[in-house]
Amino acid sequence: MKFDDVGVVVIGRNEGQRLVDCLESVKAAADHIVYVDSGSTDQSVVAAKQLGAIVVELDRKRPFTAARARNEGFAELKSLLPQLRFVQFVDGDCLLMPGWMESAVDTIRARENVAIVCGRRRERHPEVSFYNRLCDLEWDTPIGEIGACGGDSLIRVKAFEEAGGFHPGVMAGEEPELCIRLRERGWKIWRIDAEMTLHDAAMTRFGQWWLRSVRSGYGFAEVSRLHRRSPFRIWARSVPSALFWSTVLPLLILLGSLVYPIVLCAILIYPLQMCLIALRRKTAQPSRWGYAFLMVAGKFAQTRGIVRFYWRLLRGQAAQLIEYKT
């Protein structure tokens, strides 16, 4: 089933065959599709046009962000479809699942106070690497009213316009940032128990995971700073937690050991923390220990992202993409 008042905005950059697969899956669910390209150097633009999508190529003179791409895609879609009531945003590395659009549209029509509906996002190839499996665990979130969504979601146009769309300058965490502004206006964010998208993280190396964690830290710092006075703020503890585990605690141990060498034993708090994280995870044994290690190691990567954000803020520099895919 296709809807006359629903359109799709797909964003991407150098996604290659992943984009082709994405657009093929979207074509089965919607007639009105806009693809926004952020300076791809592969054949993404050509492929999107061949598949019948309306293509928007972002001006390279301004910094690329996913938020900016979605906003410009939405503007193009609205100009083509004035009766647009709902827009499905999809990342170019995702497949839209059959039946998702019907489930999401039925839900959002039935709940007038809901601005965003999202569903089950799963990893397309969790068997390829542990990092992909980690993403699959990350996508497994509660059903019902939630505080924030990810990049794939169905949004009510009225609410989106009322909130002013995505913040175009936010480099990471733009979806939770929008959700905060929507919730401040009385709107709700809802996750339903329906298969929504298959995501392809394509992470096979530690360096990719590290860069992704750096980007997360950047988003933690930027979004929590923007909404530090909001009652709906998120990630309020994420920044201090990353700084504590990666900077404050190691420094205290180092300085303490200069006076009392036995203080070096406090370094054992890191494996202890990993054990606690692993024991709390309800997953298979090997996965939970790998997950625990990366959660602790990720604090160091996140701190690098936090420092990068504040360094650019102090210098008045615009955000730049932090890409983990090759």
Disulfide bonds with the S-S distance in Angstrom:
none
